[in-house]
Amino acid sequence: MTLKPEFVALAFAQSTMMTTNGAAKGKFSMDTSRYSSVKRLALAVWVTRAGEVQPLQATGGWISPADRIE
């Protein structure tokens, strides 16, 4: 059997989350300009406690290099 990779990690970003009124929020940015020749990128996000690797929450999906997500 031959495995074909579906996704390749191109970058890693880390951000500290702040809690306000019981809601935790974080912010990060990605420079997608170098990927302008591709139709879509995959984004994976996960939340951990500081210093731990066990995810508390995770999500992912497809984005266009031109998308701005807030």
C-alpha positions in Angstrom: 0.0 0.0 0.0 1.2 3.5 -0.8 0.1 6.4 1.3 -0.5 9.8 -0.4 -0.3 12.9 1.8 -3.5 14.9 1.7 -2.1 17.8 3.8 1.3 19.3 4.5 2.0 21.8 7.3 3.5 24.9 5.7 3.5 27.1 8.8 2.9 27.2 12.5 1.6 30.1 14.5 1.1 30.4 18.3 -1.0 32.9 20.1 -1.9 33.6 23.7 -5.7 33.7 24.5 -7.2 36.4 26.7 -10.4 35.9 28.7 -13.0 38.6 28.8 -16.5 38.2 30.4 -16.0 34.4 30.4 -15.1 34.2 26.7 -11.6 33.3 25.6 -10.3 35.0 22.4 -7.0 34.7 20.5 -5.7 36.3 17.4 -3.1 35.3 14.8 -2.2 36.3 11.3 -1.0 34.3 8.3 0.8 35.7 5.3 -0.9 33.9 2.4 0.6 36.0 -0.4 3.2 33.3 -1.2 0.3 30.9 -1.8 -1.6 33.1 -4.2 -1.2 30.6 -7.1 -3.3 27.9 -5.2 -7.1 27.8 -5.1 -7.4 26.9 -1.5 -5.5 26.2 1.7 -6.4 24.0 4.7 -6.4 25.6 8.2 -6.2 23.6 11.4 -6.6 25.3 14.8 -6.4 23.7 18.2 -6.5 25.1 21.8 -4.4 23.8 24.6 -3.6 24.9 28.1 -0.3 26.7 28.4 2.6 24.2 28.5 0.4 21.2 27.6 -0.1 19.3 24.4 -3.5 17.7 25.0 -6.0 19.7 22.8 -9.1 21.1 24.6 -10.7 22.1 21.3 -9.8 21.6 17.6 -11.3 22.6 14.2 -10.2 22.9 10.7 -11.4 23.7 7.2 -10.6 25.0 3.7 -9.9 28.7 3.1 -9.0 30.7 0.0 -5.6 32.5 0.1 -7.6 35.8 -0.3 -10.0 35.1 2.7 -9.9 37.3 5.8 -11.3 35.5 8.8 -12.2 37.3 12.0 
